[in-house]
Every structure is written in structure tokens, then in C-alpha cells.
């Protein structure tokens, strides 16, 4: 299996896990914090904003650079 396929499967697995976590958290009636709640809490303070922007940049760079640059 090529490294590109492995990376694609890894990103899709992470995406699916995040979506499943959101659904489970919303169906649990607030028992667990969803990713949306965690992001909202982090966004209220400057260090949290830096973390969220860094995660966004990391994911964006790795996903878009992998799939938009000719290689």
C-alpha cells in the first residue's frame, strides 16, 4: 500500500472518529463535552485561540498540501 493511501485512510479515520464523537456526545444529553463545546471553551481565552489556530493551520497544511500540490 502506498504512503498516500495510508495517509488518506488515516485522515478519513480521524474525520470519522470526530463525527462519531459529536453524535455520541449530542445523543448523551450533555454527559460528555462535544468537540464543539471544547472548541468554544478554548476560543474564550487567548492561549486557547493560539492552540486552535495552530491546529487549524497544521491540519490545513497537511491536508491541502497533500492533495493540491502536484507530486
mmCIF file of the N, C-alpha and C atoms, coordinates in Angstrom:
data_MODEL
# 
_entry.id   MODEL 
# 
loop_
_atom_site.group_PDB 
_atom_site.id 
_atom_site.type_symbol 
_atom_site.label_atom_id 
_atom_site.label_alt_id 
_atom_site.label_comp_id 
_atom_site.label_asym_id 
_atom_site.label_entity_id 
_atom_site.label_seq_id 
_atom_site.pdbx_PDB_ins_code 
_atom_site.Cartn_x 
_atom_site.Cartn_y 
_atom_site.Cartn_z 
_atom_site.occupancy 
_atom_site.B_iso_or_equiv 
_atom_site.pdbx_formal_charge 
_atom_site.auth_seq_id 
_atom_site.auth_comp_id 
_atom_site.auth_asym_id 
_atom_site.auth_atom_id 
_atom_site.pdbx_PDB_model_num 
ATOM 1   N N  . UNK A 1 1  ? 0.855   -1.179 0.000  1.00 0.00 ? 1  UNK A N  1 
ATOM 2   C CA . UNK A 1 1  ? 0.000   0.000  0.000  1.00 0.00 ? 1  UNK A CA 1 
ATOM 3   C C  . UNK A 1 1  ? 0.897   1.238  0.000  1.00 0.00 ? 1  UNK A C  1 
ATOM 4   N N  . UNK A 1 2  ? 0.561   2.208  -0.840 1.00 0.00 ? 2  UNK A N  1 
ATOM 5   C CA . UNK A 1 2  ? 1.399   3.405  -0.946 1.00 0.00 ? 2  UNK A CA 1 
ATOM 6   C C  . UNK A 1 2  ? 1.189   4.323  0.266  1.00 0.00 ? 2  UNK A C  1 
ATOM 7   N N  . UNK A 1 3  ? 2.193   5.145  0.563  1.00 0.00 ? 3  UNK A N  1 
ATOM 8   C CA . UNK A 1 3  ? 2.083   6.071  1.694  1.00 0.00 ? 3  UNK A CA 1 
ATOM 9   C C  . UNK A 1 3  ? 0.915   7.055  1.547  1.00 0.00 ? 3  UNK A C  1 
ATOM 10  N N  . UNK A 1 4  ? 0.591   7.432  0.308  1.00 0.00 ? 4  UNK A N  1 
ATOM 11  C CA . UNK A 1 4  ? -0.531  8.349  0.102  1.00 0.00 ? 4  UNK A CA 1 
ATOM 12  C C  . UNK A 1 4  ? -1.853  7.715  0.514  1.00 0.00 ? 4  UNK A C  1 
ATOM 13  N N  . UNK A 1 5  ? -2.008  6.443  0.230  1.00 0.00 ? 5  UNK A N  1 
ATOM 14  C CA . UNK A 1 5  ? -3.237  5.749  0.614  1.00 0.00 ? 5  UNK A CA 1 
ATOM 15  C C  . UNK A 1 5  ? -3.324  5.631  2.126  1.00 0.00 ? 5  UNK A C  1 
ATOM 16  N N  . UNK A 1 6  ? -2.206  5.330  2.763  1.00 0.00 ? 6  UNK A N  1 
ATOM 17  C CA . UNK A 1 6  ? -2.183  5.216  4.224  1.00 0.00 ? 6  UNK A CA 1 
ATOM 18  C C  . UNK A 1 6  ? -2.539  6.557  4.865  1.00 0.00 ? 6  UNK A C  1 
ATOM 19  N N  . UNK A 1 7  ? -1.966  7.630  4.350  1.00 0.00 ? 7  UNK A N  1 
ATOM 20  C CA . UNK A 1 7  ? -2.262  8.964  4.894  1.00 0.00 ? 7  UNK A CA 1 
ATOM 21  C C  . UNK A 1 7  ? -3.724  9.326  4.679  1.00 0.00 ? 7  UNK A C  1 
ATOM 22  N N  . UNK A 1 8  ? -4.259  9.010  3.525  1.00 0.00 ? 8  UNK A N  1 
ATOM 23  C CA . UNK A 1 8  ? -5.670  9.304  3.254  1.00 0.00 ? 8  UNK A CA 1 
ATOM 24  C C  . UNK A 1 8  ? -6.576  8.525  4.195  1.00 0.00 ? 8  UNK A C  1 
ATOM 25  N N  . UNK A 1 9  ? -6.279  7.269  4.391  1.00 0.00 ? 9  UNK A N  1 
ATOM 26  C CA . UNK A 1 9  ? -7.071  6.448  5.319  1.00 0.00 ? 9  UNK A CA 1 
ATOM 27  C C  . UNK A 1 9  ? -6.966  6.998  6.738  1.00 0.00 ? 9  UNK A C  1 
ATOM 28  N N  . UNK A 1 10 ? -5.777  7.430  7.135  1.00 0.00 ? 10 UNK A N  1 
ATOM 29  C CA . UNK A 1 10 ? -5.599  7.993  8.481  1.00 0.00 ? 10 UNK A CA 1 
ATOM 30  C C  . UNK A 1 10 ? -6.429  9.261  8.660  1.00 0.00 ? 10 UNK A C  1 
ATOM 31  N N  . UNK A 1 11 ? -6.395  10.180 7.675  1.00 0.00 ? 11 UNK A N  1 
ATOM 32  C CA . UNK A 1 11 ? -7.174  11.417 7.784  1.00 0.00 ? 11 UNK A CA 1 
ATOM 33  C C  . UNK A 1 11 ? -8.674  11.122 7.794  1.00 0.00 ? 11 UNK A C  1 
ATOM 34  N N  . UNK A 1 12 ? -9.118  10.203 6.953  1.00 0.00 ? 12 UNK A N  1 
ATOM 35  C CA . UNK A 1 12 ? -10.542 9.858  6.922  1.00 0.00 ? 12 UNK A CA 1 
ATOM 36  C C  . UNK A 1 12 ? -10.979 9.182  8.221  1.00 0.00 ? 12 UNK A C  1 
ATOM 37  N N  . UNK A 1 13 ? -10.097 8.384  8.812  1.00 0.00 ? 13 UNK A N  1 
ATOM 38  C CA . UNK A 1 13 ? -10.401 7.756  10.094 1.00 0.00 ? 13 UNK A CA 1 
ATOM 39  C C  . UNK A 1 13 ? -10.543 8.809  11.188 1.00 0.00 ? 13 UNK A C  1 
ATOM 40  N N  . UNK A 1 14 ? -9.625  9.774  11.219 1.00 0.00 ? 14 UNK A N  1 
ATOM 41  C CA . UNK A 1 14 ? -9.730  10.857 12.212 1.00 0.00 ? 14 UNK A CA 1 
ATOM 42  C C  . UNK A 1 14 ? -11.008 11.667 12.021 1.00 0.00 ? 14 UNK A C  1 
ATOM 43  N N  . UNK A 1 15 ? -11.355 11.947 10.787 1.00 0.00 ? 15 UNK A N  1 
ATOM 44  C CA . UNK A 1 15 ? -12.570 12.684 10.492 1.00 0.00 ? 15 UNK A CA 1 
ATOM 45  C C  . UNK A 1 15 ? -13.805 11.903 10.947 1.00 0.00 ? 15 UNK A C  1 
ATOM 46  N N  . UNK A 1 16 ? -13.835 10.615 10.655 1.00 0.00 ? 16 UNK A N  1 
ATOM 47  C CA . UNK A 1 16 ? -14.965 9.769  11.062 1.00 0.00 ? 16 UNK A CA 1 
ATOM 48  C C  . UNK A 1 16 ? -15.057 9.681  12.585 1.00 0.00 ? 16 UNK A C  1 
ATOM 49  N N  . UNK A 1 17 ? -13.918 9.547  13.252 1.00 0.00 ? 17 UNK A N  1 
ATOM 50  C CA . UNK A 1 17 ? -13.930 9.481  14.714 1.00 0.00 ? 17 UNK A CA 1 
ATOM 51  C C  . UNK A 1 17 ? -14.475 10.771 15.324 1.00 0.00 ? 17 UNK A C  1 
ATOM 52  N N  . UNK A 1 18 ? -14.093 11.913 14.744 1.00 0.00 ? 18 UNK A N  1 
ATOM 53  C CA . UNK A 1 18 ? -14.611 13.192 15.234 1.00 0.00 ? 18 UNK A CA 1 
ATOM 54  C C  . UNK A 1 18 ? -16.114 13.309 15.034 1.00 0.00 ? 18 UNK A C  1 
ATOM 55  N N  . UNK A 1 19 ? -16.600 12.868 13.879 1.00 0.00 ? 19 UNK A N  1 
ATOM 56  C CA . UNK A 1 19 ? -18.038 12.918 13.616 1.00 0.00 ? 19 UNK A CA 1 
ATOM 57  C C  . UNK A 1 19 ? -18.800 11.983 14.549 1.00 0.00 ? 19 UNK A C  1 
ATOM 58  N N  . UNK A 1 20 ? -18.269 10.791 14.767 1.00 0.00 ? 20 UNK A N  1 
ATOM 59  C CA . UNK A 1 20 ? -18.916 9.844  15.682 1.00 0.00 ? 20 UNK A CA 1 
ATOM 60  C C  . UNK A 1 20 ? -18.932 10.402 17.095 1.00 0.00 ? 20 UNK A C  1 
ATOM 61  N N  . UNK A 1 21 ? -17.820 11.022 17.519 1.00 0.00 ? 21 UNK A N  1 
ATOM 62  C CA . UNK A 1 21 ? -17.764 11.622 18.859 1.00 0.00 ? 21 UNK A CA 1 
ATOM 63  C C  . UNK A 1 21 ? -18.835 12.708 19.015 1.00 0.00 ? 21 UNK A C  1 
ATOM 64  N N  . UNK A 1 22 ? -18.993 13.549 18.006 1.00 0.00 ? 22 UNK A N  1 
ATOM 65  C CA . UNK A 1 22 ? -20.020 14.595 18.054 1.00 0.00 ? 22 UNK A CA 1 
ATOM 66  C C  . UNK A 1 22 ? -21.413 13.992 18.219 1.00 0.00 ? 22 UNK A C  1 
ATOM 67  N N  . UNK A 1 23 ? -21.717 12.991 17.435 1.00 0.00 ? 23 UNK A N  1 
ATOM 68  C CA . UNK A 1 23 ? -23.042 12.363 17.502 1.00 0.00 ? 23 UNK A CA 1 
ATOM 69  C C  . UNK A 1 23 ? -23.269 11.730 18.862 1.00 0.00 ? 23 UNK A C  1 
ATOM 70  N N  . UNK A 1 24 ? -22.287 10.987 19.357 1.00 0.00 ? 24 UNK A N  1 
ATOM 71  C CA . UNK A 1 24 ? -22.430 10.326 20.664 1.00 0.00 ? 24 UNK A CA 1 
ATOM 72  C C  . UNK A 1 24 ? -22.627 11.363 21.762 1.00 0.00 ? 24 UNK A C  1 
ATOM 73  N N  . UNK A 1 25 ? -21.859 12.446 21.711 1.00 0.00 ? 25 UNK A N  1 
ATOM 74  C CA . UNK A 1 25 ? -21.978 13.481 22.746 1.00 0.00 ? 25 UNK A CA 1 
ATOM 75  C C  . UNK A 1 25 ? -23.340 14.165 22.706 1.00 0.00 ? 25 UNK A C  1 
ATOM 76  N N  . UNK A 1 26 ? -23.852 14.430 21.530 1.00 0.00 ? 26 UNK A N  1 
ATOM 77  C CA . UNK A 1 26 ? -25.156 15.078 21.428 1.00 0.00 ? 26 UNK A CA 1 
ATOM 78  C C  . UNK A 1 26 ? -26.281 14.138 21.851 1.00 0.00 ? 26 UNK A C  1 
ATOM 79  N N  . UNK A 1 27 ? -26.123 12.853 21.583 1.00 0.00 ? 27 UNK A N  1 
ATOM 80  C CA . UNK A 1 27 ? -27.141 11.888 21.989 1.00 0.00 ? 27 UNK A CA 1 
ATOM 81  C C  . UNK A 1 27 ? -27.073 11.561 23.477 1.00 0.00 ? 27 UNK A C  1 
ATOM 82  N N  . UNK A 1 28 ? -25.942 11.826 24.121 1.00 0.00 ? 28 UNK A N  1 
ATOM 83  C CA . UNK A 1 28 ? -25.791 11.501 25.544 1.00 0.00 ? 28 UNK A CA 1 
ATOM 84  C C  . UNK A 1 28 ? -26.485 12.518 26.446 1.00 0.00 ? 28 UNK A C  1 
ATOM 85  N N  . UNK A 1 29 ? -27.009 13.579 25.883 1.00 0.00 ? 29 UNK A N  1 
ATOM 86  C CA . UNK A 1 29 ? -27.714 14.575 26.689 1.00 0.00 ? 29 UNK A CA 1 
ATOM 87  C C  . UNK A 1 29 ? -26.799 15.465 27.497 1.00 0.00 ? 29 UNK A C  1 
ATOM 88  N N  . UNK A 1 30 ? -25.602 15.709 27.020 1.00 0.00 ? 30 UNK A N  1 
ATOM 89  C CA . UNK A 1 30 ? -24.682 16.598 27.726 1.00 0.00 ? 30 UNK A CA 1 
ATOM 90  C C  . UNK A 1 30 ? -23.804 15.911 28.739 1.00 0.00 ? 30 UNK A C  1 
ATOM 91  N N  . UNK A 1 31 ? -23.786 14.606 28.746 1.00 0.00 ? 31 UNK A N  1 
ATOM 92  C CA . UNK A 1 31 ? -22.958 13.879 29.705 1.00 0.00 ? 31 UNK A CA 1 
ATOM 93  C C  . UNK A 1 31 ? -21.472 14.091 29.424 1.00 0.00 ? 31 UNK A C  1 
ATOM 94  N N  . UNK A 1 32 ? -21.114 14.147 28.134 1.00 0.00 ? 32 UNK A N  1 
ATOM 95  C CA . UNK A 1 32 ? -19.736 14.399 27.733 1.00 0.00 ? 32 UNK A CA 1 
ATOM 96  C C  . UNK A 1 32 ? -19.678 15.670 26.893 1.00 0.00 ? 32 UNK A C  1 
ATOM 97  N N  . UNK A 1 33 ? -18.541 16.325 26.913 1.00 0.00 ? 33 UNK A N  1 
ATOM 98  C CA . UNK A 1 33 ? -18.357 17.536 26.112 1.00 0.00 ? 33 UNK A CA 1 
ATOM 99  C C  . UNK A 1 33 ? -18.078 17.162 24.670 1.00 0.00 ? 33 UNK A C  1 
ATOM 100 N N  . UNK A 1 34 ? -18.784 17.811 23.762 1.00 0.00 ? 34 UNK A N  1 
ATOM 101 C CA . UNK A 1 34 ? -18.545 17.570 22.343 1.00 0.00 ? 34 UNK A CA 1 
ATOM 102 C C  . UNK A 1 34 ? -17.338 18.391 21.897 1.00 0.00 ? 34 UNK A C  1 
ATOM 103 N N  . UNK A 1 35 ? -16.852 18.095 20.707 1.00 0.00 ? 35 UNK A N  1 
ATOM 104 C CA . UNK A 1 35 ? -15.735 18.857 20.163 1.00 0.00 ? 35 UNK A CA 1 
ATOM 105 C C  . UNK A 1 35 ? -16.117 20.326 19.972 1.00 0.00 ? 35 UNK A C  1 
ATOM 106 N N  . UNK A 1 36 ? -17.375 20.569 19.665 1.00 0.00 ? 36 UNK A N  1 
ATOM 107 C CA . UNK A 1 36 ? -17.862 21.936 19.517 1.00 0.00 ? 36 UNK A CA 1 
ATOM 108 C C  . UNK A 1 36 ? -17.782 22.680 20.845 1.00 0.00 ? 36 UNK A C  1 
ATOM 109 N N  . UNK A 1 37 ? -18.191 22.022 21.933 1.00 0.00 ? 37 UNK A N  1 
ATOM 110 C CA . UNK A 1 37 ? -18.113 22.636 23.266 1.00 0.00 ? 37 UNK A CA 1 
ATOM 111 C C  . UNK A 1 37 ? -16.669 22.915 23.666 1.00 0.00 ? 37 UNK A C  1 
ATOM 112 N N  . UNK A 1 38 ? -15.802 21.963 23.399 1.00 0.00 ? 38 UNK A N  1 
ATOM 113 C CA . UNK A 1 38 ? -14.387 22.132 23.739 1.00 0.00 ? 38 UNK A CA 1 
ATOM 114 C C  . UNK A 1 38 ? -13.790 23.303 22.952 1.00 0.00 ? 38 UNK A C  1 
ATOM 115 N N  . UNK A 1 39 ? -14.108 23.371 21.657 1.00 0.00 ? 39 UNK A N  1 
ATOM 116 C CA . UNK A 1 39 ? -13.616 24.472 20.844 1.00 0.00 ? 39 UNK A CA 1 
ATOM 117 C C  . UNK A 1 39 ? -14.136 25.820 21.317 1.00 0.00 ? 39 UNK A C  1 
ATOM 118 N N  . UNK A 1 40 ? -15.397 25.863 21.713 1.00 0.00 ? 40 UNK A N  1 
ATOM 119 C CA . UNK A 1 40 ? -15.979 27.111 22.204 1.00 0.00 ? 40 UNK A CA 1 
ATOM 120 C C  . UNK A 1 40 ? -15.307 27.555 23.503 1.00 0.00 ? 40 UNK A C  1 
ATOM 121 N N  . UNK A 1 41 ? -15.023 26.609 24.381 1.00 0.00 ? 41 UNK A N  1 
ATOM 122 C CA . UNK A 1 41 ? -14.332 26.958 25.629 1.00 0.00 ? 41 UNK A CA 1 
ATOM 123 C C  . UNK A 1 41 ? -12.911 27.429 25.374 1.00 0.00 ? 41 UNK A C  1 
ATOM 124 N N  . UNK A 1 42 ? -12.225 26.757 24.464 1.00 0.00 ? 42 UNK A N  1 
ATOM 125 C CA . UNK A 1 42 ? -10.858 27.169 24.151 1.00 0.00 ? 42 UNK A CA 1 
ATOM 126 C C  . UNK A 1 42 ? -10.818 28.549 23.514 1.00 0.00 ? 42 UNK A C  1 
ATOM 127 N N  . UNK A 1 43 ? -11.809 28.882 22.714 1.00 0.00 ? 43 UNK A N  1 
ATOM 128 C CA . UNK A 1 43 ? -11.819 30.147 21.982 1.00 0.00 ? 43 UNK A CA 1 
ATOM 129 C C  . UNK A 1 43 ? -12.002 31.350 22.899 1.00 0.00 ? 43 UNK A C  1 
ATOM 130 N N  . UNK A 1 44 ? -12.451 31.148 24.132 1.00 0.00 ? 44 UNK A N  1 
ATOM 131 C CA . UNK A 1 44 ? -12.721 32.281 25.020 1.00 0.00 ? 44 UNK A CA 1 
ATOM 132 C C  . UNK A 1 44 ? -11.461 32.905 25.609 1.00 0.00 ? 44 UNK A C  1 
ATOM 133 N N  . UNK A 1 45 ? -10.324 32.220 25.537 1.00 0.00 ? 45 UNK A N  1 
ATOM 134 C CA . UNK A 1 45 ? -9.079  32.753 26.101 1.00 0.00 ? 45 UNK A CA 1 
ATOM 135 C C  . UNK A 1 45 ? -7.989  32.797 25.024 1.00 0.00 ? 45 UNK A C  1 
ATOM 136 N N  . UNK A 1 46 ? -7.105  33.786 25.107 1.00 0.00 ? 46 UNK A N  1 
ATOM 137 C CA . UNK A 1 46 ? -6.057  33.915 24.088 1.00 0.00 ? 46 UNK A CA 1 
ATOM 138 C C  . UNK A 1 46 ? -5.169  32.672 23.899 1.00 0.00 ? 46 UNK A C  1 
ATOM 139 N N  . UNK A 1 47 ? -4.705  31.997 24.970 1.00 0.00 ? 47 UNK A N  1 
ATOM 140 C CA . UNK A 1 47 ? -3.904  30.787 24.722 1.00 0.00 ? 47 UNK A CA 1 
ATOM 141 C C  . UNK A 1 47 ? -4.684  29.698 23.978 1.00 0.00 ? 47 UNK A C  1 
ATOM 142 N N  . UNK A 1 48 ? -5.962  29.583 24.286 1.00 0.00 ? 48 UNK A N  1 
ATOM 143 C CA . UNK A 1 48 ? -6.803  28.615 23.589 1.00 0.00 ? 48 UNK A CA 1 
ATOM 144 C C  . UNK A 1 48 ? -6.965  28.961 22.123 1.00 0.00 ? 48 UNK A C  1 
ATOM 145 N N  . UNK A 1 49 ? -7.065  30.256 21.842 1.00 0.00 ? 49 UNK A N  1 
ATOM 146 C CA . UNK A 1 49 ? -7.168  30.696 20.446 1.00 0.00 ? 49 UNK A CA 1 
ATOM 147 C C  . UNK A 1 49 ? -5.908  30.329 19.669 1.00 0.00 ? 49 UNK A C  1 
ATOM 148 N N  . UNK A 1 50 ? -4.754  30.513 20.320 1.00 0.00 ? 50 UNK A N  1 
ATOM 149 C CA . UNK A 1 50 ? -3.488  30.169 19.669 1.00 0.00 ? 50 UNK A CA 1 
ATOM 150 C C  . UNK A 1 50 ? -3.443  28.672 19.370 1.00 0.00 ? 50 UNK A C  1 
ATOM 151 N N  . UNK A 1 51 ? -3.883  27.852 20.321 1.00 0.00 ? 51 UNK A N  1 
ATOM 152 C CA . UNK A 1 51 ? -3.901  26.399 20.118 1.00 0.00 ? 51 UNK A CA 1 
ATOM 153 C C  . UNK A 1 51 ? -4.830  26.031 18.963 1.00 0.00 ? 51 UNK A C  1 
ATOM 154 N N  . UNK A 1 52 ? -6.034  26.596 18.946 1.00 0.00 ? 52 UNK A N  1 
ATOM 155 C CA . UNK A 1 52 ? -6.979  26.273 17.885 1.00 0.00 ? 52 UNK A CA 1 
ATOM 156 C C  . UNK A 1 52 ? -6.477  26.714 16.516 1.00 0.00 ? 52 UNK A C  1 
ATOM 157 N N  . UNK A 1 53 ? -5.876  27.887 16.443 1.00 0.00 ? 53 UNK A N  1 
ATOM 158 C CA . UNK A 1 53 ? -5.339  28.362 15.170 1.00 0.00 ? 53 UNK A CA 1 
ATOM 159 C C  . UNK A 1 53 ? -4.166  27.490 14.729 1.00 0.00 ? 53 UNK A C  1 
ATOM 160 N N  . UNK A 1 54 ? -3.327  27.059 15.678 1.00 0.00 ? 54 UNK A N  1 
ATOM 161 C CA . UNK A 1 54 ? -2.203  26.183 15.334 1.00 0.00 ? 54 UNK A CA 1 
ATOM 162 C C  . UNK A 1 54 ? -2.701  24.832 14.821 1.00 0.00 ? 54 UNK A C  1 
ATOM 163 N N  . UNK A 1 55 ? -3.720  24.276 15.456 1.00 0.00 ? 55 UNK A N  1 
ATOM 164 C CA . UNK A 1 55 ? -4.284  23.000 14.997 1.00 0.00 ? 55 UNK A CA 1 
ATOM 165 C C  . UNK A 1 55 ? -4.898  23.174 13.613 1.00 0.00 ? 55 UNK A C  1 
ATOM 166 N N  . UNK A 1 56 ? -5.640  24.261 13.427 1.00 0.00 ? 56 UNK A N  1 
ATOM 167 C CA . UNK A 1 56 ? -6.254  24.537 12.122 1.00 0.00 ? 56 UNK A CA 1 
ATOM 168 C C  . UNK A 1 56 ? -5.185  24.653 11.037 1.00 0.00 ? 56 UNK A C  1 
ATOM 169 N N  . UNK A 1 57 ? -4.093  25.377 11.335 1.00 0.00 ? 57 UNK A N  1 
ATOM 170 C CA . UNK A 1 57 ? -3.019  25.549 10.353 1.00 0.00 ? 57 UNK A CA 1 
ATOM 171 C C  . UNK A 1 57 ? -2.320  24.220 10.064 1.00 0.00 ? 57 UNK A C  1 
ATOM 172 N N  . UNK A 1 58 ? -2.070  23.431 11.089 1.00 0.00 ? 58 UNK A N  1 
ATOM 173 C CA . UNK A 1 58 ? -1.418  22.133 10.906 1.00 0.00 ? 58 UNK A CA 1 
ATOM 174 C C  . UNK A 1 58 ? -2.252  21.217 10.020 1.00 0.00 ? 58 UNK A C  1 
ATOM 175 N N  . UNK A 1 59 ? -3.520  21.091 10.352 1.00 0.00 ? 59 UNK A N  1 
ATOM 176 C CA . UNK A 1 59 ? -4.398  20.217 9.561  1.00 0.00 ? 59 UNK A CA 1 
ATOM 177 C C  . UNK A 1 59 ? -4.546  20.767 8.153  1.00 0.00 ? 59 UNK A C  1 
ATOM 178 N N  . UNK A 1 60 ? -4.753  22.057 8.026  1.00 0.00 ? 60 UNK A N  1 
ATOM 179 C CA . UNK A 1 60 ? -4.899  22.662 6.710  1.00 0.00 ? 60 UNK A CA 1 
ATOM 180 C C  . UNK A 1 60 ? -3.674  22.453 5.842  1.00 0.00 ? 60 UNK A C  1 
ATOM 181 N N  . UNK A 1 61 ? -2.509  22.672 6.412  1.00 0.00 ? 61 UNK A N  1 
ATOM 182 C CA . UNK A 1 61 ? -1.286  22.492 5.644  1.00 0.00 ? 61 UNK A CA 1 
ATOM 183 C C  . UNK A 1 61 ? -1.133  21.046 5.185  1.00 0.00 ? 61 UNK A C  1 
ATOM 184 N N  . UNK A 1 62 ? -1.344  20.111 6.096  1.00 0.00 ? 62 UNK A N  1 
ATOM 185 C CA . UNK A 1 62 ? -1.114  18.715 5.749  1.00 0.00 ? 62 UNK A CA 1 
ATOM 186 C C  . UNK A 1 62 ? -2.176  18.151 4.805  1.00 0.00 ? 62 UNK A C  1 
ATOM 187 N N  . UNK A 1 63 ? -3.398  18.579 4.941  1.00 0.00 ? 63 UNK A N  1 
ATOM 188 C CA . UNK A 1 63 ? -4.452  18.076 4.046  1.00 0.00 ? 63 UNK A CA 1 
ATOM 189 C C  . UNK A 1 63 ? -4.344  18.754 2.677  1.00 0.00 ? 63 UNK A C  1 
ATOM 190 N N  . UNK A 1 64 ? -4.307  20.083 2.658  1.00 0.00 ? 64 UNK A N  1 
ATOM 191 C CA . UNK A 1 64 ? -4.330  20.786 1.380  1.00 0.00 ? 64 UNK A CA 1 
ATOM 192 C C  . UNK A 1 64 ? -3.019  20.656 0.615  1.00 0.00 ? 64 UNK A C  1 
ATOM 193 N N  . UNK A 1 65 ? -1.896  20.646 1.311  1.00 0.00 ? 65 UNK A N  1 
ATOM 194 C CA . UNK A 1 65 ? -0.618  20.475 0.627  1.00 0.00 ? 65 UNK A CA 1 
ATOM 195 C C  . UNK A 1 65 ? -0.528  19.081 0.017  1.00 0.00 ? 65 UNK A C  1 
ATOM 196 N N  . UNK A 1 66 ? -1.072  18.102 0.699  1.00 0.00 ? 66 UNK A N  1 
ATOM 197 C CA . UNK A 1 66 ? -1.012  16.731 0.195  1.00 0.00 ? 66 UNK A CA 1 
ATOM 198 C C  . UNK A 1 66 ? -1.882  16.560 -1.039 1.00 0.00 ? 66 UNK A C  1 
ATOM 199 N N  . UNK A 1 67 ? -3.033  17.192 -1.071 1.00 0.00 ? 67 UNK A N  1 
ATOM 200 C CA . UNK A 1 67 ? -3.994  16.912 -2.131 1.00 0.00 ? 67 UNK A CA 1 
ATOM 201 C C  . UNK A 1 67 ? -4.075  17.970 -3.231 1.00 0.00 ? 67 UNK A C  1 
ATOM 202 N N  . UNK A 1 68 ? -3.346  19.091 -3.095 1.00 0.00 ? 68 UNK A N  1 
ATOM 203 C CA . UNK A 1 68 ? -3.428  20.117 -4.136 1.00 0.00 ? 68 UNK A CA 1 
ATOM 204 C C  . UNK A 1 68 ? -2.124  20.330 -4.874 1.00 0.00 ? 68 UNK A C  1 
ATOM 205 N N  . UNK A 1 69 ? -1.004  19.937 -4.311 1.00 0.00 ? 69 UNK A N  1 
ATOM 206 C CA . UNK A 1 69 ? 0.270   20.117 -4.991 1.00 0.00 ? 69 UNK A CA 1 
ATOM 207 C C  . UNK A 1 69 ? 0.546   18.929 -5.899 1.00 0.00 ? 69 UNK A C  1 
ATOM 208 N N  . UNK A 1 70 ? 1.007   19.188 -7.098 1.00 0.00 ? 70 UNK A N  1 
ATOM 209 C CA . UNK A 1 70 ? 1.339   18.047 -7.961 1.00 0.00 ? 70 UNK A CA 1 
ATOM 210 C C  . UNK A 1 70 ? 2.537   17.297 -7.387 1.00 0.00 ? 70 UNK A C  1 
ATOM 211 N N  . UNK A 1 71 ? 2.481   16.008 -7.431 1.00 0.00 ? 71 UNK A N  1 
ATOM 212 C CA . UNK A 1 71 ? 3.589   15.273 -6.834 1.00 0.00 ? 71 UNK A CA 1 
ATOM 213 C C  . UNK A 1 71 ? 3.766   14.009 -7.477 1.00 0.00 ? 71 UNK A C  1 
# 
